[in-house]
Amino acid sequence: MNKELLLLNINKIHTTEMGVDRIKKNLQLDTNDVIEYCKNKILDKSCIIYKQGKNWYCEIDDVKITINFV
């Protein structure tokens, strides 16, 4: 599936409060704006984006971001 679909809907990316905490812990981030961090990673030209099952995966800089996109 074309990654453009994900990129066209990037502004719809969101998470819960618990998700913010989990992302911060897993990626060892020192920011509260984890959504913006993830969006920037996804929009990076060197990011590898692919779909597997119901999820999209974005890999860059030893970071793997999983997005459930329905």
Backbone as CSV, one residue per row, in Angstrom:
resi,resn,N_x,N_y,N_z,CA_x,CA_y,CA_z,C_x,C_y,C_z
1,MET,0.843,-1.182,0.000,0.000,0.000,0.000,0.885,1.240,0.000
2,ASN,0.434,2.285,-0.605,1.202,3.500,-0.804,1.345,4.297,0.493
3,LYS,2.580,4.632,0.838,2.831,5.393,2.070,2.242,6.794,2.018
4,GLU,1.900,7.274,0.832,1.305,8.607,0.701,-0.006,8.707,1.488
5,LEU,-0.727,7.612,1.593,-1.976,7.591,2.354,-1.709,7.951,3.816
6,LEU,-0.678,7.380,4.374,-0.300,7.703,5.749,0.152,9.156,5.852
7,LEU,0.981,9.582,4.926,1.513,10.946,4.975,0.421,11.999,4.795
8,LEU,-0.574,11.688,3.986,-1.696,12.619,3.805,-2.526,12.779,5.074
9,ASN,-2.481,11.789,5.945,-3.276,11.801,7.169,-2.429,11.988,8.425
10,ILE,-1.216,12.494,8.267,-0.297,12.596,9.392,-0.826,13.494,10.516
11,ASN,-1.646,14.472,10.178,-2.178,15.363,11.212,-3.237,14.698,12.076
12,LYS,-3.652,13.508,11.721,-4.627,12.767,12.519,-3.965,11.880,13.581
13,ILE,-2.647,11.823,13.564,-1.932,10.986,14.527,-2.138,11.534,15.935
14,HIS,-2.472,10.643,16.842,-2.701,11.026,18.235,-2.432,9.826,19.132
15,THR,-2.431,10.051,20.430,-2.268,8.986,21.408,-2.949,9.400,22.701
16,THR,-2.976,8.495,23.654,-3.555,8.772,24.967,-2.464,9.294,25.901
17,GLU,-2.854,9.703,27.099,-1.860,10.124,28.093,-0.920,8.977,28.423
18,MET,-1.489,7.791,28.569,-0.659,6.615,28.840,0.271,6.337,27.668
19,GLY,-0.215,6.587,26.453,0.610,6.402,25.267,1.790,7.358,25.259
20,VAL,1.554,8.591,25.662,2.638,9.582,25.745,3.712,9.082,26.699
21,ASP,3.292,8.617,27.863,4.256,8.109,28.849,5.033,6.911,28.309
22,ARG,4.335,5.999,27.643,4.971,4.799,27.103,5.978,5.164,26.007
23,ILE,5.595,6.075,25.122,6.493,6.495,24.046,7.730,7.182,24.619
24,LYS,7.519,8.075,25.584,8.647,8.769,26.219,9.610,7.777,26.851
25,LYS,9.060,6.789,27.549,9.899,5.793,28.218,10.634,4.922,27.200
26,ASN,9.902,4.409,26.195,10.506,3.494,25.226,11.570,4.160,24.365
27,LEU,11.363,5.422,24.018,12.323,6.138,23.175,13.282,7.004,23.983
28,GLN,13.118,6.996,25.290,13.953,7.786,26.199,13.977,9.255,25.775
29,LEU,12.774,9.805,25.604,12.624,11.196,25.167,12.530,12.139,26.352
30,ASP,13.002,13.345,26.149,12.942,14.386,27.171,12.011,15.508,26.706
31,THR,10.910,15.128,26.070,9.940,16.099,25.592,8.538,15.586,25.892
32,ASN,7.613,16.497,26.095,6.219,16.098,26.300,5.455,16.040,24.988
33,ASP,6.026,16.598,23.923,5.347,16.608,22.628,5.826,15.426,21.780
34,VAL,5.481,14.231,22.226,5.934,13.022,21.537,5.268,12.881,20.169
35,ILE,4.066,13.420,20.023,3.385,13.354,18.729,4.181,14.132,17.685
36,GLU,4.601,15.324,18.022,5.395,16.128,17.089,6.724,15.446,16.788
37,TYR,7.340,14.861,17.803,8.583,14.119,17.613,8.377,13.001,16.586
38,CYS,7.309,12.216,16.770,7.022,11.104,15.865,6.701,11.600,14.458
39,LYS,5.923,12.650,14.353,5.599,13.204,13.033,6.867,13.633,12.301
40,ASN,7.769,14.286,13.000,9.021,14.725,12.387,9.847,13.534,11.900
41,LYS,9.874,12.478,12.688,10.598,11.268,12.277,9.955,10.665,11.034
42,ILE,8.623,10.580,11.022,7.894,9.990,9.902,8.094,10.802,8.623
43,LEU,8.132,12.122,8.743,8.274,12.988,7.579,9.704,13.076,7.038
44,ASP,10.652,12.574,7.803,12.044,12.585,7.366,12.188,11.754,6.084
45,LYS,12.927,12.263,5.119,13.086,11.599,3.817,13.712,10.207,3.935
46,SER,14.504,9.979,4.960,15.164,8.680,5.098,14.333,7.668,5.890
47,CYS,13.143,8.057,6.302,12.268,7.150,7.042,11.715,6.075,6.096
48,ILE,11.793,4.840,6.538,11.253,3.714,5.774,9.848,3.445,6.300
49,ILE,8.858,3.557,5.423,7.454,3.412,5.803,6.851,2.235,5.056
50,TYR,6.201,1.350,5.809,5.541,0.210,5.176,4.342,-0.227,6.006
51,LYS,3.459,-0.944,5.359,2.241,-1.431,6.017,2.327,-2.941,6.141
52,GLN,1.925,-3.429,7.309,1.894,-4.863,7.560,0.638,-5.140,8.367
53,GLY,-0.306,-5.855,7.770,-1.583,-6.072,8.432,-2.322,-4.758,8.562
54,LYS,-2.846,-4.493,9.769,-3.590,-3.249,9.989,-2.701,-2.079,10.388
55,ASN,-1.439,-2.327,10.649,-0.535,-1.298,11.150,0.435,-0.800,10.094
56,TRP,0.824,0.460,10.269,1.905,1.061,9.507,3.137,1.085,10.404
57,TYR,4.296,0.907,9.820,5.554,0.954,10.557,6.459,1.974,9.894
58,CYS,7.096,2.774,10.728,8.009,3.811,10.256,9.331,3.599,10.984
59,GLU,10.387,3.341,10.226,11.688,3.048,10.823,12.716,4.075,10.388
60,ILE,13.379,4.639,11.401,14.427,5.632,11.157,15.282,5.767,12.415
61,ASP,16.597,5.901,12.245,17.514,6.144,13.372,17.316,5.144,14.514
62,ASP,17.214,3.873,14.213,17.009,2.829,15.222,15.721,3.015,16.019
63,VAL,14.757,3.733,15.450,13.442,3.946,16.069,12.403,3.299,15.160
64,LYS,11.502,2.537,15.745,10.402,1.937,14.979,9.098,2.438,15.575
65,ILE,8.351,3.185,14.781,7.072,3.762,15.207,5.962,2.929,14.595
66,THR,5.043,2.473,15.435,3.912,1.680,14.968,2.666,2.560,15.012
67,ILE,1.929,2.569,13.900,0.727,3.388,13.813,-0.433,2.498,13.401
68,ASN,-1.476,2.500,14.229,-2.694,1.797,13.885,-3.540,2.761,13.095
69,PHE,-3.719,2.468,11.829,-4.414,3.383,10.907,-5.596,2.642,10.299
70,VAL,-6.777,3.020,10.707,-7.978,2.316,10.226,-8.619,3.091,9.107
